[in-house]
Structure formats: C-alpha cells, structure tokens
Amino acid sequence: MLEIFIIFISTNILILISYNYLAKIVNVYDFPNKRKIHKIKTPLIGGIILLVNFIFLIILLETGVISSLTLSNIFENKFNYFLFSLSIILIFLIGFIDDKIDINPNLKLVCLFLIISFVQFLDNSILITEIRFSFTNNLIYLGKYSFLFTALCFLLFINACNMFDGINLQSCLYYLILSLYLITLDSHNLFLIVMIISIFIICILNSKGKIFMGDSGVFLCSFVLAYFMVKNYNINIINYSDKIFILMMVPGIDMFRLFMFRILNKKNPFKPDNSHIHHILLRKFTYLQTILIIFLLVNVPIILSFFDVSSLFIILSFLFSYFLLITNHLKKR
C-alpha cells in the first residue's frame, strides 16, 4: 500500500507543478459571463487529472508494477473490473465533450442513461433490487423496476452534483468528503485511494481559481462514487438506503428545490440561473463563510451517522436547517 501512495503522490505533485502545460494541451476553458462568478478564462481539467490517475493505476495493475487488484469486495471478477474501467472512460468523454462544445442537456442525459444502462445490463451487481430503511423492518422490493430505478438514481446524483458545482472548493471538497467516508468502509479500494490523492491536488489548484472540475470531472467523480456506494449497499457494508441518502442529500435537495422553483416560475428546470445554494449564500456571506456553511451542511449529517444517530432525525434536522437558511435569506432579500 505504501508504494501506491509514493507513486501517486509523486505523480500528482508533477501534475501540480505542470498543470499549465496540461491545460494548454487539452485546451478546454470556462469563460466568464454574467451568470458566472469568475472573471478570467479557467482550464476545465479536473476530469483530465482524475482520468490520467485512473488510467495510470490500471496500467500499473495490468503490468504487475502494483500487486493485483483485490476483487473480493467491490469487483466480483475481472470482467466487472474491466467494465468499470471502460465505463469511467465513457462517462468522462461525455463530460469532456460537453466542456468542449456544450452538448444539448437532453442529449447529454440520453448518453449518460445509455452508458449506465449498458453497465447495468452487463453487471447486475450494481442493480438496486431492494430498498432497506434503518427505521423500519419493511423492505421495498423493486423487482422489474430495479433496472430503471438504479439508472435514475445514478442520473439524479450526477445531475445534482453538476448543479452543485458552483464556486471554488464546493464540489471537490464534497467529493473528497465522500471518498474519505467510503475508504473507511473499504481501505483496500485502490481506485478510491487514487481518487482521494487526485482530488486533494485538484482542491489545491481549485482553491486558487487555477482550474475547475468541469463536467468531465463532475461526471467522473459522481459516477465513481455512486458506483461504489451501490456496490457497498448491495454487499451490506452500507446497510440502509437512508445512509446513502444522507451522503447524497445536500446536492440532491438543492437540485429538487431548484427544479420546483423553476417549474413554478414556468422556466426550463435545466436552464442555468442564479438560484443555487452558493448564489443565495454569497448574497449575504463572504466566500469563506459560504464554503464553511456548505462544508458543515455536508459534514455534520455524515459525522452524526457515524454515532448511530437516527437517520430520520438527521434528515429532518438537515431539512429544517437547510430551508430555514434559504427561506430566511430570500425573505430578507
């Protein structure tokens, strides 16, 4: 395990030093406009950094430089491992093309749905077949709806995270927190170890406004984390679906609020605006205060879940705090 840390920390230090060269090679930038907060064009290479690390890991595993990947928990067999590797490349490409040419939202959803469906069809171990809650013994068996339900869960999480990606450190810190949580469940997951190292480097660059995650980074991170959450759920390492909801609820609930707000105002729910949580908080608080509030909204529920606090209490407390924060500011405005 030590060799993995040494290899990938060294690799990412090189990326940290030479990110400008990588940005010029890729040539994908986010340009400022009236809706966006940043003032200069910024490289969208968060996804590139992640993919480079993942591909490097796969090469090291296949060439035997790093000892063989443990397949017993997450990957039942070599085929599932290769299917996962192929899927992260395809998911990345959808995000990268969207960063480059701005794909139509409907076409983007269809492409993501097809990739996720393709993975589900060949790997039934990521199908959610039943929903278990910590506060009741009743199970919900999905039966023939498991395929569609699982695909919908993946799509909702990816889309929610894409809408949650707003200001520096907002999404990459969220991904770092989720990755650290999942590594406590499976400390031998090499993909998570590499992801944590990569995201830490991205956080350093993103905190200074040097790079953004981009859709390629958001799609890739969201898919990988959702994949490992479902895998852990299906092998009963994560016992209850409400635990997963707690992990995902910050971007999910903000997306739900945005969709309802836009629909009630007869707007396209996918059309960008300035009503995201970070926009609302920045009208009242400084950037650092906004990041701290979002960090607490994400972390406090996860920390409480470690101490076996009732999931219902955590979720209801979060909902109360979230909507109190949002509605109070909207009233003042």
N, C-alpha and C positions, 0 to 999 in steps of 0.2 A: 504493500500500500504506500510506503514511503516513496518508492520510486515514481509512482504516479504523481504525487504531489510535487516532487522535484522537477519532473519532466514538464508538467503543465504549468506550474508557476513560472518556470523559466521561459516557456513558450509565450505565456501571456504578458510577461514583462517585456519581451521583444515586441509584442503587439502594442503595448502601452507606449513604447518608445517610438515606434514607426507607424502609428495609426494613420498619420497624414499621407504616407505613401499608399497605404491600403485604400484610403478614401479616394485618392486620385485614380487608382487603378479601377475601382468599382464605378466611380463617377455617378453616384446617386445622392442627391441632396434634397433637403426640405427647405423650400424658400419661404420667407416671411410673407404674411398678408394681413388683412385687417383683423381676421379672427385669431391668428396665432400670436403667441406672446414673444417669441424670439425675434431678434432684429437682423440677424445675418443668416446667410445660407449655411446649413449644417449637414454634415455627412450622415446618411442613414445606414450605418454599418454595424449596428448592434447584432443583427441577424448574421451578418458575414462572420463576425468574430465567433459567435456560437457555432456556426456550421463548420468553420475551419477547425475548431477544437474537437467537435464530434467526429469529423472525418479523420482527423489525426488519431483520435482514440481508436476508431475502427481499424485503421491501418496498423497501428501498433498491436492490436489484439490479433489481427489476422496474420501478421508476420511473426508473432510469437515474442516480440520485444517485451510486451507486458503479458503476464500469465493469463491464461484463458479466462474469458468472462464467466462468472458464476451464473448459470442458467436456472438454478433450482427454484428461486423465488419468483422473480419477475418474468423471466423468459423460460417457458417450459421446455423449449427445444431450440435448435439452431435456426430453424425456419422462422419462428416468431421473432427472433433476434434480427435476422436479415430483413424481415418485413417491416419491423420498427425502423431500422436504419434507412430503408427505402422511403418510408412514409415521412420521416423528418426532412428528407431532401425535397420531396414533392411539396410538402407544406411550406417549406422555406421558399421554394420557387414561386409559389402563388403570391406570397408576401413581397418577394423581391420584384416581381413583375409589376405588382401594384404600386410599389415605391417608385418604379421607373416610369410607368405610363398611366397610372391611376385607372385601374380596372373599374368597370361598372359594378356597383355594390351587389346587384342581383347575380351577375355572372360570377362574381367572387364567391358568393355563398354557394352557388351551384358547384363550382370547382372544389371548394372545401368539403362539401357534402359528398361528392363523388370519391374523393380521396379517403375520407373517413369511412365511407361505406365499403370501399374496396378493402381497407384494412380489417374492418369488422367481419366481412364475408370470409376472409381467409384466416382470421384469428378470432375464434369465438370466445377466447378467454378475456376479451375486453368488452364483451356484451354484458350489460346490466340486466340481469334476469329477475331480480327481486329487490325490493326496497325495504330495508330494515331500519327501525327507529329505536332510539335508546329509551324512549318514554312510553313504549307500548310493546306488547308481545305479538301484536298482529303484523303479519307480513303482507306486502303487496306483490303478488306475482304478476309479472308483465307479460309472460307468455309470448304470443306472436308480435306483441308491440315492443319487445325488448330491443329489436334492431333499430326501429325509428326513434325510440326514447333515448338510446345511447348516442346515436348520431346527433340528436337535438341537444343533448347535454354538452357534447363537445363543441358544437357550433355556438351555443349560447355563451359558453365560457370564453371561447376565442373572441367572439364579438364584444362581449362585456369588457374583456381585457384591452381590446383595441380602443374602445371608447374611454377606458380608464387611463390610457397613456396620454397624459396631458402636459405635465411640467417635469423639469429635471428631477430625477430620482424617484418619481412617483411610481412608475411601473416596474423599473428594475429593482427597487427596494422590495416591492411586493413579491416579485419573482424570487428574490434572494430569500425572503422570509419563508415562502412556501417550500423552496428547495431545502432549506435547513430543517424545516419540520419533517419533510419526507425522508431526509437522510437519517434522522433519529429512528425511523422505522426500519430502514434497511441500509446499514452503514457500508455494505459491500456493493452498492449500486454505483458502478463506475461512471455511468452517464450523469448521475446526479452530482458526483464529486467534481467531474469536469465542468458541469454546468455552474456549480457554485463558484469555482475559481474564475470562470469566464465572466459571470455576471458581476463579480466583485470588481474586475478590471473595467467592465462597462460602466459600473457605478462611479468609479473614479473619473472617467472621461466625461460621463453624462453630468456629473455634479458641477463640472466647469463649463458645460454647454458645448463641449468639443464634438460630441457625437449624439445621435438619437438612436433609440432602439429600431425605429422604422417598423413597418408592417411585417417585414421579414423576421425581425427579432420577436415581435409580439406574437405572431402566429406560431413561430417555432417554440418559444417558451411555453405558451399556453397549451399547445398540443402535447408537448412532452410531459408537462406537469399533470394535465388531465389524464393522460395515458397511465402514468404511474399511480395516480390516485385511484383510478378504476381498478387497476391491477391489484393494488393493496386492499381495496374493498372486496374484490372477488376472492381473495385468498384469506380474508378475515383478519388481516393485520389492522386495517381500519374497519371497525366492527359495524358502524352505523352510518347511514346516509346523512344524518343530520350533522355528523362530524365533518363530512365533506362540504356540506352547505356552509358551515361556519368558516371553513377555509376560503370559500369562493364568494361569500355573500357581499363583501364590500363593492367590488366592481359589478356584481350581479344586480344588487339592489339599486345601485346608481343607474345602471342601464334601464332597469324596469321603470324607475322614476322618469328618466329622460323620454322613454318611449311613450309613457302615459301623457306626459306634459306636451310632447309634440303632437300626438294624436288628438288630444283635447283642443289643441290650438290649430288643428287642421293642417299640420305640417307633415312632411315625409319623415317617418321615425328614423331613417338612416341619414338624413341630411344634417351635416355638422352645424352646431351653433355654440353659443357661449353660456350654456346652462349646465355644464358638467360640474361635478363637485368642486374641482380645483378652481374653476372660474368663479363660482359663488364664494368660496372661502377667500380667494385673492382680493375680492372687493372690500373685505373687512380686515383681513390679516395680512401680515408680511409673508413673503415666500417661505421663510424658515418656519414660521408659525403654521402655515398651511401644510407643509410637509410633515411637521410634528403631529398635527391633528390627524392627518390621514394615516400616518405611521401608527398612532395609538388606536385608531378605528380598526386597523388590520390586526394589530398585535394583541391587544387586550383580550378579545374573544378567544384567540388561539391559546394564549397563556392560561386563561381560565379553564379551557377544555382539558389541559394537562392535569388539572387538580380535581377532575371528576365533578366539576360544577355542572348542574343540569343544563343540557343543551337548550331546552326551551327557555330557561332563564337567560342564558347568554344571548340567544337570538332576539328575544323580546326586549332585553335591555339595550342591545345594539340598535334595534329598530327605533326605540324611543329616543335614544341619544342622536341617532342619525337624522331623523325627521325633525327633532327639536332644533338641531343645529341648522338645518336647511330652512325650515319654516320661519324661525326667528329672524334669520338674516333677510329672507325675502320680504317679511313684514316691514322691517326697518327700512328696506330699500324702497 
